[in-house]
Amino acid sequence: MAPWTPAPGETLLARDSIAFASGTAGTVDGMRWFRDPERKDIQGELVRYGWPEGPVHTANPVPPPKRKGSKSLRRAGVFGLGALAAVVLVALAAIFDGASPSGGSGGGGKGPGRPRKPEDEVDDFPVMWAAPGSTARTLPWQLDPARRPDGDYRTHLAVTDRRIVVLGFPGDDPNQDEVLWEIGREHLASVERMPYSKVWGDVKIRFADGSWCRLAPPEERFAWPVALHLAQQPTGPIAVESLPRRHRAYIAKHVVTEADRDPAVDPVVTRRPNGKFLVETTRAKPVHPDHGVEKEMTLLSKRGLRMAPMESTLW
């Protein structure tokens, strides 16, 4: 057996670990729900379709707001000094760590950001939103870490220029790849990055029928390749020979000659929404159980100058 490979003429853009996301806010921390468009729990219905039983979660209560009174007023001076110290510390952290004081994921800073949709990220945390018969209900149950067999089963998502494929394998052996689910990219209505996440960004995939799911890697990823290529509707990989001369020269001199590049796989060039060119070379390594297909990224400006592949330059 061997790891899954795309069909002839199909280009693999990314492969990495993936699962249903889990809540970040204290009210839904580590939890997930499966809902219909009326926000009813559909776990019982999914069991009838072959899903194993899963945990039943109850959201934690929202902490009551702090009462204001004379004690608060007496402490106002101390609080003011503490707040000033906090501001200074955050500013210093931003300077030395490159973090964003707002706690977002821009500029290389870490943090869960802020919820965009409190009803789906604070009050509740659905990872499947699906009416009966909709596409999202066909997703494989193995994407739910709480349902996986023996807790020793992994799922990857392969993104190509034609489709997305959910792969599963036991233990640490991608050679036992099994195709669990796949769908053509023409059936994806939109893909939205959701920054309020413990892993630096989930993705919400909305299908053409209006159903959706929320997925995430098992741990933090910088410039998560799955999100990079899902969030951009495919225009097709760009042939190196069709690039401007300066871009071709840089790729020939610095990219194609990389020591750990897999010579059997051509560099993949895609154009980012901001007009920059992302050049990815596959490393000569087996498919990694945790990180999938490992690639080296090179970002070129419109003028063919190399740029640092940062969150602010990739999107």
N, C-alpha and C positions, 0 to 999 in steps of 0.2 A: 504494500500500500504506500501511498505518497500523499503529501498535502494537496489540497484542491488547487487547480489551476484554471484560469479563464479559457474560454473557447478560442480557437484560431481566429485571429483578427480582432480580438477583444483585448482591451488594455486594462490591466489592473492598476488602479490609482492608489488604493490604500487597503490595508488589512490590519485590524487591531482588535483587542479584546473589547467586548461590549456586553451590557446587561441592562435590564430595566433600572432606571435611576432610583434613588432613595432621597427622602426629604432632608432638608438642611435646617429649616427653622425648628426651634425648640418644641413647638407644638406637634410637629410631624417628623422629628428627627429619626432617621433610619427606617421610616415606614414608607409604604406605597399602597395605592388602591387601584382598583380596576372598575371603571364607571361606564354607564351609558349616558347619552346626551341629557338625561334628566337627573344626572348625578346619583343614580342608584347603583349600589354595589352589585357587580355581575359575577363575582367569584363562583357562586353556585351554578350559574349558567356555564361558565368555562369548564367546571368539573364535568358537566354532562358532555362536553366535547373532548374529553380525554385528558384534561389537565388534572394533575394530582392535587390533593387538598393542600391549601396554603395557610399561613397564619392570618388570623383576623385581628386587625389593628384598631385601636381606639385613640384618636388624637388626644394629646395632652392638653389640659386646660391652659388658657391664656393667663399669664400672671396678672394679678390685679394692679392697676396703676398705683404708684406711691402717693400716699396722702400728703397734702401740703398743710403745714401748720406752723405754730410758733417755733417748734424745734427746728424746722427747716430754715426759718428765718435766722435763728441764732447761729446756724451753721453756714450761713451764706458766705461769710468772709472766707472760711476754710475751704468751702467748695470752690470759690472763685480762684483761689491759689492752686487747688488741685486741677481744675480745668485748664488753667494756664500751663501748668507743668505737662499735662497730657498733650496739649497742642504742640508744645515744644518737642516732646518725645516723638510724636507722629511725624513732625516735620523733619527731624533728624533721621528717622527711619527711612523716610522718602528719599532723603539725600544720599544716604549710604547704601541703601538696599535697592534703590530704583523703584520703590513701591509707590503706588498711588495713594495719597492720603485719604481718598474717599473709600478705600477698601475694595475697589473694583479690580478687574483683571487687566486693565490697560497698562501699557508701559512696562510690562514685566512684573508688576506687583501681584501678590497673591491675595486671596480672600474670596468670600462667597458673593461679594457684590450686594445688590439690593434686589428684593423680589419685584418682578415686573407685573406678576398677576397674583396678588395675595390670596385670591380665592382658590388658586391651584398650587400655591407654594407655601402658604402659612395656615390657612383654615383647613385645607385638604391637600392631598398630593397624589392626584391621579397620574398613572404612567400609561394607562390605556383609556381612551375615550372612544367608545365604539357602540354603535347601534347593532342590533341583530343582523347578521349577514354582511357586515362591513369588513373592509380589508384588515383593519387593526385586530379584529378577533381571530384572524388566521395566523397571527404571530405564534411562534413556538413557545411552549411553557418553559423550555430550558433557559430562556432569557431571564427568568426570575431566579435569583440566587437562592431564595428560600425554598424552591421546589426541586433544585437540581439533585440528581441521584448521588447519594453518599457524600455530598458536599465536595466531590472531587471531579467536577465536570466543568469544562470551559466552553464559552461561546465567543466566536469572533464574527466581525462583520467585514465582508469583502466588498469594496466599492469599485466598480468598473465604469467605463464610459457608457455601458449599456444597462446595467442592473445593479441591485444590491443583493447580497447573498448572506444569510445567516448560517454559519458553520458551527458544528459542535464536535468535541472529541473528549475522550476520557483522560484524566490525569494530565501528564505533560507531553503527550504524544500527538502532535498535529498530523502525523502520518496516518492517523485513524480518523481523519476528517470525514464528517457526514454532513451532507447538505440538509439543513432543517427547514429552510424556507428561502424563497427568492421572489423578487418582483422587478419588473422593468422600470427604469427610471421615468418613463413617460407616465407612470401611475403615481408619481410623487408630485403633490401640488406645491409644497414648500417645505423648507427645512430652516428652522429658527434656532439660533444659539441662545441658550438659557444660562446666563452667567451666575445666577443665584444657585450655587452648587459647591459642594465640598471638594469636587474634583476639577475645579477651574473651568466648568462649563459643560452642561448637558446639551443634548440636541432634541428638539421636538420635531418629529417627522409627521407632516400632515399629508394624508393620502387624497387622491382625487375625489373620493366619495365623502370627504369631510371628517372621517375618523382620524385619530392620531395616536402616537405613542411618544414616550419620553425615555430616551436611552442615554447611557453614560459609560465611560470607561471605569474600571474598578479602582483606579487611583489617578492622581493628578497627571495630566499630560500637557506639555507645552506645545502649542500649535498642533493640537490633535489632528492627525492626518485624515481620519474619518470625517471630522467636522469640516475641515478645510475643503474636502472634495464633495461632501454632501451639500453644503450650504451654497455651492456654486453650481448652477445648472450646467450640465456638460455642453461645451461647444466642440468637444473632441480634442484630443491631444494635438499639439502643433508639431509638425515635422520640423526637425532641426534645420534641414536644408532650406526651409521657407523663411527662417528668421533673418533679420538684418545681419550684415556682414560682421559687425562688431560682436554681436551675440554668438554667432557661429564660431568666431575665433576664440572667444573666451571658453566656450564649451569644449572645443577641441583641445585647447591647451591645458585647462585646469579640471574639467569635469570628467571627460572620457578617460583620462589618465589616472584617476584616483586608484590608489593601491588596493583598497578593499572592495572595489566595485565588482559586481557580478557581470562578467563580459557577455554572458548569454542573454542579458536583459538590456535593451536600449534605454538610454535616458528618456524620461517622460517630461515633456514641457507643456505646461498649461499656463494660460493667461489669467491672472487674478482680476477681480472686479475693478481694482484700482489701476489696471493697465500694466502692472509689473509682471515679469515672467518668472514662474517657479519651475526650477529644473530639479528633478529628483532622480537619483541613481540608487538602484537596489544594491544593498551590500551582499557580499558573497557569504551569507550565513543562512543556516536553516531557519524555517519559520519558528519564531520564538513563542512559547506557550503564553507569555504575558503580553508581549508587544507586537506579535504578528510579524509582518514583513517589515524589516528595518530598512530605512532609506536615509540617504544624505540629502539635505536640502541646500540648494543654492538659489538665491533670489537676485535677479537682474532688473535694473531699472529700464525704462523705455529707451534710454541711451546706451544700454549695454554695460552699465557700471554695476559691480557687485554691491549688494546691500546686506545688512545684518537681517536675518529672518526673525523679526520680532512680531509680537501681536499687532503692533501699530503699522507694520509695513506689509504684513501678509494679507490683511483684510481690506 
